[in-house]
Amino acid sequence: MNISKKYHNKSFKIFIDIYNINIILYVGDYDWYQNKIAKMGVAKEEQVNYGGESFVADFEGINISVIWMPEITFTCENYSILAHEVLHISFRNMQSIGFKFDYDNTEPINYLFGGIYEKILRRLIKRTK
């Protein structure tokens, strides 16, 4: 079975309890993803990102982190794109709670990034079994 087809037009909800972060990972066609986030009140946009995209938005008083990827292939390039998007939402979530980045102490952002990335990978890998 082609693993990427197993994830086509699927969404995954992930919760990071340490900072009360709600994440939705959308995997699939850009139009499908745009229709999903339009239900959250996010305006549809023309596709300019092809590897992935992410944003953090307030939806009915809840901070939601959204990641979109066209496919999950479990390749080095795909892991890299996912890490890139997770880093975006990590910084945005830390900023939303008032965290000021400090080059002398990068541990908070590193732990958050690692926690989000690991939880997403565990969820995706669990689905392949």
N, C-alpha and C positions, 0 to 999 in steps of 0.2 A: 504494500500500500504506500502511496506517495504521502509522506508525512504532511507536506504543506497543504494538501487537499483536506486533511483531517481538521485543519484549522481555518478553512475558508469561510469567511463571513461569520465569525464567532466572536463573542465578547467574553471577557473574563473579569470578574470583580475580585479585587484584592484589597484587604484592609491591613494597614500598618498601625497597630495599636499604640506604639510608643508616642507617636505624634498625632494620633487620631486622623490618619490619612486614608481617604477612600480613593482607590485607583480603579479605572476601567481601562483595560487593554482591549482594543479593537484590532482584529486581524482579518483583513479582507479587502474587497474592492473599495476604492475611494468613495464612489457614489453611495455605496451601502453605509459606509462610515459617516459620511456627511448627513445622510438621512437620520442616522441614530443620534448624532449630536444636535441636530436641528430640534429634536424633541426636548433637548435640554435648554433650548433658547439660544443656541449658538448659530450665528448666521452662516449659511453655506458659502463656501469659497471655492474658487477655481483651484485645481490641484497645481501646486508649485513644488511640493516635496514628494519625492518618489521613494525614498528609502524608509521614511517614517516621519512622524511629527508628534508634538506633545504640547499641552497647555494645561494650566490650572484655572478653574473657573468656579464661581459661586453658583450653585444650583439649589434654589429654594432654601437658602441659608446653610447649605452644606458645601464645604470645600471639596471639589472633585478634581482629581488629577487624571488627565486623559492621555493615553498613548495610542497612536495608530501605527500599524505596520502592515504592509501589503501581504506579507506572508511570514511564516515561521519555517525556516529550513534547517535550523541547527547547524549552520555553517559558521566559520569564523567571522565572515562579513556580517552575517545576520546577528550574531552575538554582539558585535561591535556597534551596530546600529541601535540595538536594544539598549546597550549600555549608554550610548550617547543620549537617547531620549530619557532614560532613567535619571541621568545626571541633570538634565534640564529640570525635571519635576522635583528632584531633590533640592536643588538651589531655590526654586520658586516656593516650595513648601517651607523651607527654613526661613526664607525672607518673610513669608506670611505670618510666622510666629514671632518675628522680631529678631531673629538671629542675625548678627553681623559677622560676616566672614572674617576670620582671623588667620593669617598665614602662619602664626606661631602655634595655633591649635586647630588643626583641620579635622580632628577626631569626630566632632559631631556630624559634619557632612559626610565623612567617610563611612561612619556607622549607618547613617540613614541610607546612603546610596547602596551599601552592601546589603542591608536588610531588605530594601525594595527589590533589588536585582535578584537576590537569592529567592525571595518569595515568588516572584514572577516565574523564574526558571523552574522552581519546584512544581508550581501549578501546571506549567506547560509540559514538563517531563512526565508528571503524573498522568496527564491525559494521553500520552503515547503508550502507556502500559495496558 
